[in-house]
Amino acid sequence: MFQLPLYTQPMLATALRSFHAVAQHGGFSAAARALNISQPTLSTQVKALETRYDVNLFSRIGREVHLTPAGRELFRTTQLLTQYETEAEDLLNSFKGLHSGSLRIAAVGPFHATDMIVAFKARYPRIDISVQFGNSQLSFERLLAYEADVGLIAGVNADPLVMTLPYSSHEVVVFANSDHPFFDRDSISIHELQDQKIVQREIGSTTRIAMERALQEHNVSIDVMLDLGSREGIWKAVEQGLGIGFVADFEFIPHPNLRAIPIHDADISTQYFLAYLKERHLSRLIGAFREITLA
């Protein structure tokens, strides 16, 4: 019996979209809200998909929902389908001169991202932009998971799926509050960090990686007081005297009770990159953002 190709079957397309939303949002309630449909309708669509192909896509334990091995494989495919839909829409919009569309950015922080977004919006004011902030590793993972179109990241491991283009490099400096002996110094030696109380970023932070590498090379040990997952938390902890912190020089914001101090005898820097999936190199939106970013 002749059967239409899968992508021409509207009911299957709807069920796949519902499955993708549940997998992406981690549950039926959140997925229903994202798709603006009722949860019973969503559940029925996913159940119909499982029944039709005699497969379990989710394991349900109480209110928790987890992808089965089959579900994980299908999710990888629906991620591609969703991305191709976006690419098709972007392509069609581009014939109108990039007057509409959306661009999702994963960035390590607001400093570079804000400047780039302002420049991009000045040229393409009708493009919607959303930004998710996180450390470099998280931003890289969002790119690979098709949760972001471009990444503004610091150094990460090379990946054959991802194109990375350098756009800036910055020195890592120490910053301390006004009660610390370093506050009035023009610079310090890396060896003066020996046994200093330190407040540092979480694992995955490129600034932390750069400092740990330099400290190890110079055989310097520090006393880590606290790991924090946000720049704001680090700044507040340093201001209150819990320890000193490390920051890329361009990220340091002048503050009456804090001061940035260079390290004069160690080359410690972070490199920043524009990243996107190689398979998306023909995207008009990504190309336009790349042009402005690297200008």
Phi, psi and omega in degrees: 000132180291136179229138179296149174304153185303318187288350178265000181266105186303320183294322178293318179300319179295317180295320178295322178296321179293316177302315182299319181296318179296316180295320183289320186264356173077018179173163184285322182295311180296322180294319179298319177296319182295324181270353180060044174229168181284152180296319177301320178297315179298314181299320179297319181295317180292319178297321178297322178295316180295319181292316182301321184252008176051057183215146174262119182264335180229145168258130185247115177239103187063234178267356181275140180236128180230145176289136171281171175307318177295322178296321179295320178295316180294324180297322177299323179288317181291334173298319178293317179300315180297319180293321180293325175298316179297317179299318180296318179295318178298319180297313180296320178294329183295334179292345176266004177091034181053049178267353177206169182128180181219148180228126180255127184243134170251122188226150179285343180182170186281347192292302176291317187302317183298314180299318182292319180294319178300314180295319181293316181293331178297326180268327182233072188295339184267358177279126177281135181234132172236146184230134171244128180261147178179174179291175186299318182297316179295317179297321178296318179294323177297324178295312181294332181271008181062025176269352178216151179270320178225154177238140171248098194231165171261190188302131175222169178296143179296144179224130183296344181273348191241134172267128178237129182237120182291142176228345176194160176223142185220145179285141174268131182236164172272147167226143187221160179273175189292345179271353184273144179301335179287344192302322183266008182272147175279333176195167177225164171272148178298333180289340176287352176278354180305124177065011177290144175286128188235138168250122188231164178288169181288166175301135183107344177287130182291325177299316178297316180299316181297317180292317180299321179296316181293318180297320179294319180297328182259009176057047180248131178252138179242165179251098184283118181272328190198139169254129181230145184266016179213150177296320181299320179295319178299312182299318181293319180295319178293317179301325182273004172087017179287342180163187175259165181231174177237144182205149171293138190304325183288343181272350182284124179258126180308136184213138183297335183252005181229150178216140176271136182232119179293156173256112194277343186242024176214136179268097183238115182214163175237139179258137181248144187227150163266130183230146174201160180292135181300327181293348182252021185294343179268358179299126181295321181293314179296319178298319179295319179293320178299318181299317182286321182297318186263009181294000000 
